[in-house]
Amino acid sequence: MNFIDTLIYSEAKGIRILRHTLFWTTDMVSYLVVISANTEITPVIVFGLLSRFPLVMGVVYFILYYLIPKYSIEKNRVPLALWILGMLAFVGIGIRFYRYYLINPILDPQSIVPPDIFSFSRILGEIFSWMAVTGMAIAIKLIKTKSELQRKNDALMDEKRIAELNFLKAQMHPHFLFNTLNTLYSDAIKTNSKSEQIVLRLSSLMRFILDECSKPLIPLEKELKVIDDYLELEKLRHGNRLQIDWENSIRTPHVLISPLLLLPFVENSCKHTLSLQRGVIQIKIRVSSNENFITLYVENELIPTKQSALNGVGHGMGMKNVRKQLELLFRQNYTLDIKADSKYIVNLVVPTSKSHE
């Protein structure tokens, strides 16, 4: 990343302060250069301008970091319109009151308050005098946000391509293996053994990976089906030792989700408890959804060893990839709460998608 990209996109505190300082300094110097054509620049004018900047900065940052994030995703624009009118009134009336009744008497005790200080034309002029810097700050923020979103989307696509490539490298003729498993399934039916169910579930998992993992979004019901297949395979492998309390209360099975977003948490819980704990393993899994959110809850015994203090989450490569995928997909619009007390609990809440992008 070059210097310009670092200055624009870095989230380091020092660079962010430098970036904002340069913006406001440039705006103030530009304003002074413009008015110097007809007005002598005096310390009173400079200090007066500096005294008004905190109010304008407050308005700008309120718009950038509260109004835009809050109302950009809401369909109801009435509250946003009311906020905008309030901001305009503050700029036009509030700043003039602050300027002529609070600041000017301190900087210039001999100054006289104009009789038409709150006339419509004066208020409108005050608004337009600060409109340029406000509009510029908003435009820069929106362009930067769009650029960052594009960069993250590109990074997500790169991650998906790498994951797909790694998966393909790990396979030997997957379609041939899939067809072979189907043949084995047909033969296993005749022997009436549990290998029939093992092959059936494994074939279903492979079909999901081959057909669905390359898609950006899939119906939630397909993700639940692959979780069910995985759990059935584990129960067939480990018998009565593995006791899984698996329940889903899905009201909207056709909402969309990124493939293999939920399964790694379930797989992680099974893998680490089965490998590190002897005796009966109890795991509770709950999935619920509505039109806006999908919630996954996983609970299992906490293994009292240093190696598994976090049950692998946050340290294993698989969980690191899942965390990275969550950040790329949802930025800050998701919740991943992990508790490790008497039990190990994962609570994940992600927004749903209504259509393919």
Salt bridges, closest charged atoms under 4 A:
GLU11 OE1 - ARG16 NH1 3.70
ASP116 OD2 - ARG122 NE 3.32
GLU126 OE1 - ARG96 NH1 2.94
GLU126 OE1 - ARG99 NH1 3.59
ASP158 OD1 - ARG161 NH2 2.27
GLU159 OE2 - LYS324 NZ 3.13
ASP211 OD2 - ARG207 NH1 3.35
GLU212 OE1 - LYS215 NZ 3.16
GLU212 OE2 - LYS222 NZ 3.03
GLU221 OE2 - HIS254 ND1 3.09
ASP228 OD2 - ARG201 NH1 3.27
ASP229 OD1 - ARG201 NH1 2.80
ASP229 OD2 - LYS225 NZ 2.82
GLU232 OE2 - LYS235 NZ 3.05
GLU234 OE1 - ARG237 NH1 2.66
GLU234 OE1 - HIS238 NE2 3.75
ASP245 OD2 - ARG286 NH2 2.80
GLU301 OE2 - LYS343 NZ 3.07
